[in-house]
Amino acid sequence: MSAPWLHIVGIGEDGMDGLTPATRAVVEAAEVIVGGDRHHTLSQTVTAERIAWPSPFDAMIDTIRSLKGRRAVILVTGDPLWFSVGARIGRAIDPSEIVYHPQLSAFQLAAARMGWSLADVETLTVHGRPVEQMIAFIQPHARLLILTTGEDTPARIAAFLTERGFGQSRMTVLAAMGGAEEQRFDGIAETWSHAVPAFNTMAVECIAAPDAALLPRVPGLADELFRHDGTMTKQEVRAATLAKLMPMRGALLWDIGTGCGSVAVEWMRAARYARAIGIEPRADRREMAAANALALGAPRLELIGGEAPDALDGLAPPDAIFIGGGLTGDVFSAAWAALKPLGRLVANAVTLESEAELLALHRAHGGQLVKLSVQRAEPVGGLTGWRPLMPVTQWSLVKR
């Protein structure tokens, strides 16, 4: 274990004056300071060599490593380990070599301005990330604190809210918090028209209209929320399928034969930072899956053209695998070999031929085999009757 040599310092709008005496002494003693233009301006009284962030950021890691042996300081905004580069640097450099100096985060400042308890809000970032990912958090009575970049981002979020029946949601944009130039803009989503600074933090109080779309993060979204061509994992079966797949924070799903992407999208919505790769040979279905991912708050769904098992070569090892169609012994063998320990595999079958494959695999490998049968009440003339969906045979197992 190496001794600490790198200091990552959070700095606010009040600059050097806002640092504790010990942290201020670290910055003032630095030989080299790494940061963005804003950070260098906030610390301009300190004489040191200055290095700006490169683009892409990954190019900076080697530069940071080369500073070992010098008094090196990296300046970031707020808390270095809360949606900041401190965590990224800590994955590349042994954390035992780093001293973190946290400052009040934008979330803490925004919560204080709004009078909200941080324990009762969702904290999100769309800074350098797809704005659509916040859609998954639009829920009645939810309070959201969102880090943004770009003067147009609040208007885009206002549009997402309005389109889903949350147009009366209260929005506040806060800029330059803690500094002499702090600004606040308040409004309603459906009438939002403020011009705001590019670097800002949003507070959203979600208020649902009686006809608002209800999009819970618990799996089982209504079928009509997805674009599809009729071939999809239906709502009730999808909920049961996701329960067996067990979405977890940061986990990766392979959705083999993804179709319209309903399972992959719900997987990503169900757990923070969950990822999914959809493998689908048909371009029209990949297009539907991409549209569904954007509309439902899973914009980072990765889609690959091709068929398993060949299309699986070179993919990152998954934590879970769903096979919705086209299961063969070769597909299972390739998928099972790639699956991580404690990974979950679920395969659904609706045809007799695919069911026969599941039965054979179940005999060879064990696991759980169930038959799912769903009936929905529908009009029959002037009355109501039960209309059955095609029964689904589901095989699931955990890799131990």
Helices and strands as residue ranges (DSSP letters): E 6-11, G 15-18, H 21-28, E 32-35, H 37-42, E 49-52, H 59-65, E 72-77, H 85-92, G 95-97, E 98-101, H 106-114, G 118-120, E 122-125, G 131-137, E 143-149, H 153-163, E 170-175, E 183-188, G 189-191, E 199-205, G 223-225, H 235-245, E 252-256, H 262-270, E 275-279, H 283-295, E 302-304, G 310-312, E 320-323, H 329-338, E 344-349, H 352-365, E 368-372, E 375-380, E 383-388, E 392-398
